[in-house]
């Protein structure tokens, strides 16, 4: 499943809508997606959204669409 993660770039500054960014991550569940991003970044996660096939198709039309890959520390 592909999740769209909305986040603030840092936890040190109060969240502002204007600073919200997003990334896409592939994971088996929302819990795994959240924990992966939390463990490997300093982002302040606001919201995770599982993308339906139609939503994913729409997001892929954006030229900057890219699934973020994180290193697997258990490998």
SEVEX-255547 format. One record per atom (N, C-alpha, C, CB): x, z, y; residue number from 0. Coordinates in steps of 0.001 Angstrom, whole numbers, plus 524288, in hexadecimal, padded with zeros to 5 digits. Each point is the difference from the previous one (the first is absolute). Glycine has a CB too. Layout:
N
X|Z|Y|NUM $
...
END
This chain:
75
80339|80000|7FB6F|0 $
7FCC7|80000|80491|0 $
80371|80000|804E0|0 $
7F8DE|804B1|7FB15|0 $
80538|7F8C7|808DB|1 $
802CE|7FFCC|804F3|1 $
7FD34|8039F|803D7|1 $
8031C|7F6A3|7FE54|1 $
80003|80C95|80450|2 $
7FDEA|803A3|803E1|2 $
80248|7FEB3|80552|2 $
7FEF2|8070A|7F92C|2 $
7FDC8|7F958|80AC5|3 $
801C8|7FF8C|80562|3 $
80096|8058B|80206|3 $
7FB84|7F724|80174|3 $
80923|80A1A|80058|4 $
80141|80547|801CF|4 $
8006D|7FFE1|805F0|4 $
804C3|80230|7F786|4 $
7F7EE|800D0|80B0B|5 $
8003F|8008E|805AA|5 $
80320|804ED|8012E|5 $
7F742|7FB53|80153|5 $
80C93|8043E|8022B|6 $
8037A|80468|800F0|6 $
80209|80013|80595|6 $
8027E|7FFC7|7F6A2|6 $
7FF68|804D4|80ADB|7 $
802F2|800AE|804D9|7 $
805BF|7FFF3|7FE70|7 $
7F8B2|8054E|8048D|7 $
80AB3|7F862|7FE83|8 $
8057D|7FF7A|7FE7A|8 $
802F4|80531|7FF7E|8 $
7FFC9|7F774|80466|8 $
7FE3F|80CB6|7FDF5|9 $
802BF|804F6|7FFBE|9 $
7FC20|80482|7FFF9|9 $
807AF|7FC09|8049B|9 $
7F9F1|80851|7F93D|10 $
7FCBA|804AF|80004|10 $
80133|8037A|804AD|10 $
7FF8E|7FF97|7F644|10 $
80468|7FEFA|80CD5|11 $
801C6|80350|8044F|11 $
7FCC3|7FF57|804F7|11 $
808E1|7FF81|7FC3A|11 $
7F417|7FC4E|8041B|12 $
7FCF0|7FEE8|804A9|12 $
7FA3E|8000B|7FE81|12 $
80757|7FAA0|803FF|12 $
7F55B|80757|7FF7D|13 $
7FA65|80006|7FEF1|13 $
7FE16|7FA70|7FEFC|13 $
7FEE3|80809|8059E|13 $
7FDC2|7F74D|7F66F|14 $
7FE03|7FABE|7FEC7|14 $
7FD00|7FDA0|8048B|14 $
7FF80|80291|7F6A9|14 $
8016E|7F862|80A2E|15 $
7FD2C|7FD04|803F2|15 $
7FE4C|7FAE2|7FD7F|15 $
80525|80422|80781|15 $
7F625|7FA68|7F970|16 $
7FDE7|7FB36|7FDB3|16 $
80386|7FB4B|8011D|16 $
7F6F9|803AC|800F9|16 $
80B46|7FC2A|8039F|17 $
80345|7FB92|80186|17 $
804F3|7FF94|7FCAF|17 $
7FC84|800DF|8090A|17 $
8050D|80372|7F487|18 $
804C5|80003|7FCD8|18 $
7FEF8|7FF1F|7FA37|18 $
803E1|805F6|8067F|18 $
7F739|7F995|7F7FD|19 $
7FEC3|7FF56|7FA7C|19 $
80218|7FACD|7FE06|19 $
7F7FD|8058B|80114|19 $
80AB7|7FAB9|7FA8C|20 $
80225|7FB63|7FD71|20 $
7FDE5|7FFD8|7FA77|20 $
80837|80033|80593|20 $
7F8D3|7FB91|7F7AA|21 $
7FE24|7FFA9|7FAA1|21 $
80404|7FD46|7FC97|21 $
7F6BF|7FFD9|8032A|21 $
808E2|80154|7F7D7|22 $
80325|7FD65|7FC10|22 $
7FCAF|7FF7D|7FB23|22 $
8087B|8038A|803BA|22 $
7F94E|7F947|7F8AA|23 $
7FD33|7FF1F|7FB26|23 $
80377|801C6|7FB85|23 $
7FAF1|7F862|803DD|23 $
802A0|80A44|7F86A|24 $
802F8|801F6|7FB8F|24 $
7FCC3|7FF23|7FB0E|24 $
804A7|806C7|805A9|24 $
7FE0C|7F7E4|7F61B|25 $
7FD6D|7FF53|7FAFE|25 $
800D1|804E7|7FCCA|25 $
80142|7F639|8004D|25 $
7FA76|80BF2|7FD9B|26 $
80048|804CE|7FCE6|26 $
7FB50|8003B|7FC58|26 $
804DF|804B1|8073E|26 $
7FB93|7FE99|7F4C6|27 $
7FBCA|80095|7FC30|27 $
7FB70|80336|80213|27 $
806A5|7FF47|7F905|27 $
7FA55|803FE|80AEF|28 $
7FBD9|80337|8023A|28 $
80149|8015E|8059C|28 $
7FDE4|8039E|7F728|28 $
7FE2E|7FE56|80B9E|29 $
800D1|801A6|8056A|29 $
803C1|80495|8004B|29 $
7F70D|7FCDE|80242|29 $
808A3|806A4|7F9F8|30 $
80371|80492|7FFE4|30 $
805B3|7FE4C|7FF77|30 $
7F8C8|80565|7FC01|30 $
80833|7F6EE|80087|31 $
8055B|7FE15|7FF41|31 $
801E2|7FD25|804E5|31 $
7FE6C|7FF30|7F64B|31 $
7FE37|7FDB1|80C0F|32 $
80179|7FD32|804C2|32 $
80178|803D7|8044E|32 $
7FA0B|7F897|7FD88|32 $
802AA|80B59|8034D|33 $
80109|803E8|8040F|33 $
80512|802EF|7FEE5|33 $
7F65B|800F2|80183|33 $
80A5C|800E5|7F9B5|34 $
804AD|80319|7FED1|34 $
804F5|7FCB9|8007A|34 $
7FAA9|8059A|7FA04|34 $
8050F|7F573|80481|35 $
80495|7FC93|8007B|35 $
8019B|7FF61|805B0|35 $
7FD45|7FB3D|7F7E9|35 $
7FEEC|803B3|80B74|36 $
80130|7FF48|80590|36 $
801EC|80528|8025C|36 $
7F92E|7F8D2|800A6|36 $
80449|80B7D|7FE09|37 $
80194|80515|80222|37 $
80582|80188|7FE4E|37 $
7F6A4|802AE|80002|37 $
80ABC|7FC3E|7FB1C|38 $
80526|80182|7FDF9|38 $
80467|7FCB0|80236|38 $
7FBA4|802EE|7F7EA|38 $
80336|7F837|80974|39 $
80441|7FC6E|80164|39 $
80015|7FE5F|805B8|39 $
7FF94|7FCDE|7F6FD|39 $
7FD05|80589|80C2E|40 $
80005|7FEDF|80598|40 $
7FF1D|8050E|80309|40 $
7FCA5|7F6D2|7FE5E|40 $
803BD|808D0|806C0|41 $
7FEB3|80469|80367|41 $
7FAEE|7FEE2|802EB|41 $
8098F|80237|800FD|41 $
7F343|7FA42|7FCEB|42 $
7FB29|7FE69|8028D|42 $
7FBDC|80441|7FF94|42 $
8021C|7F6A9|7FE0D|42 $
7FA85|80978|805DD|43 $
7FB6C|80362|80001|43 $
7FB5F|7FC99|7FE4F|43 $
803AF|80602|80745|43 $
7FACA|7FA61|7F3C6|44 $
7FBE3|7FCAD|7FDE1|44 $
7FABA|801B3|80224|44 $
80544|7FE7A|7F7D7|44 $
7F7DB|7FDCB|80A4B|45 $
7FAC9|80105|80211|45 $
7FBD1|7FECC|7FBF6|45 $
8033E|7FE01|808F7|45 $
7FD51|7FD89|7F468|46 $
7FBCD|7FE33|7FC9E|46 $
80217|7FC01|7FC27|46 $
7F96B|801AC|80712|46 $
8048F|7FE67|7F42E|47 $
8012C|7FC05|7FC17|47 $
7FAFA|7FD35|7FE95|47 $
8079F|80538|7FC7F|47 $
7F8B5|7F5B0|80314|48 $
7FB73|7FCDB|7FEB0|48 $
80150|7FC68|7FB77|48 $
7FCD0|8006A|8094C|48 $
8003C|80012|7F26F|49 $
800AE|7FC5D|7FBAB|49 $
7FD7B|7FADC|80191|49 $
80018|80753|7F93D|49 $
802D8|7F470|80643|50 $
7FE06|7FAF2|801AE|50 $
7FD0C|7FD57|7FB92|50 $
8076E|7FF2E|80655|50 $
7F3DD|7FF30|7FACE|51 $
7FCF9|7FCEC|7FC49|51 $
80286|7FA99|7FFA7|51 $
7F78E|80505|80207|51 $
80725|7F7EB|7F9F8|52 $
80247|7FAB8|7FFAE|52 $
7FF15|7FCB3|804E8|52 $
7FEAE|80077|7F66A|52 $
7FCB1|7FFE7|80BDF|53 $
7FEE7|7FCEE|804C1|53 $
80310|80217|804A7|53 $
7F70C|7FDF7|7FC97|53 $
80970|80733|803D1|54 $
80308|80249|80446|54 $
805C2|7FE90|7FF73|54 $
7F994|80770|800AA|54 $
8086B|7F89F|7FA95|55 $
80573|7FE8B|7FF0A|55 $
800DB|7FA49|80175|55 $
800A4|806AB|7F8C0|55 $
7FBC0|7F606|805C3|56 $
80068|7FA73|80154|56 $
80033|7FF44|805EB|56 $
7FB2A|7FDAA|7F7C2|56 $
8019D|80540|80B0D|57 $
7FFFA|7FFBF|805B8|57 $
8053A|801E2|8023A|57 $
7F63F|8016C|80003|57 $
80BAC|80301|7FE12|58 $
804F4|80229|801F6|58 $
8048F|7FC46|7FEEE|58 $
7FC89|80916|7FE8B|58 $
80352|7F429|7FD11|59 $
8043A|7FC6C|7FE95|59 $
80040|7FB47|80398|59 $
7FF19|802EC|7F6D0|59 $
7FCD7|7FC15|80C28|60 $
80013|7FBA8|803B7|60 $
8037D|8012B|804B2|60 $
7F6F9|7FD9D|7FD27|60 $
80A32|80758|803C0|61 $
80371|8018D|80442|61 $
8059B|7FE83|7FE87|61 $
7F9EC|8077E|802A1|61 $
808D3|7F58E|800A7|62 $
80553|7FE54|7FEA6|62 $
803CD|8048A|7FF26|62 $
7FE4B|7F7F9|80519|62 $
80089|80C98|7FD0C|63 $
8039C|8046E|7FF52|63 $
7FE86|80369|7FB59|63 $
80198|7FFEB|80999|63 $
7FA99|7FE62|7F336|64 $
7FE74|80302|7FB67|64 $
80490|8005D|7FC3A|64 $
7F6A6|7FD26|80112|64 $
80A84|807A9|7FD4E|65 $
8043E|800EF|7FC42|65 $
7FEE5|80531|7FD56|65 $
806A4|7FAD7|8056A|65 $
7F9CA|80537|7F56A|66 $
7FF60|804E2|7FD26|66 $
80527|802EF|80046|66 $
7F927|7FC16|7F9EF|66 $
806AF|808AF|807ED|67 $
804A9|80340|80078|67 $
80167|8021E|7FA9B|67 $
7FDB9|8026F|8095F|67 $
80729|7FCE5|7F52A|68 $
801D3|801FD|7FAFC|68 $
803A1|8049A|80101|68 $
7FF31|7F70E|7FBC8|68 $
7FFE1|80D1F|8015F|69 $
80340|804AC|80064|69 $
8033A|80070|7FB0C|69 $
7F967|80490|805D0|69 $
80B35|7FDA0|7FAB9|70 $
80350|800A6|7FB64|70 $
7FD8D|80407|7FC64|70 $
80814|7FDA1|8052C|70 $
7F89D|80190|7F5D7|71 $
7FDFF|8038E|7FC14|71 $
80462|803A6|7FE6B|71 $
7F968|7F95D|7FCCD|71 $
8064E|80B85|804E7|72 $
80430|803B4|7FF0A|72 $
8005C|801A6|7FA4C|72 $
7FEE8|80312|80912|72 $
7FCF3|7FC1C|7F3DD|73 $
7FFFB|8019F|7FA92|73 $
80293|7FBF8|7FC77|73 $
7F7E8|80509|801C0|73 $
8090F|7F649|80031|74 $
80253|7FBDE|7FCC3|74 $
805CF|800BB|7FF5A|74 $
7F91F|7F9F4|802FF|74 $
END
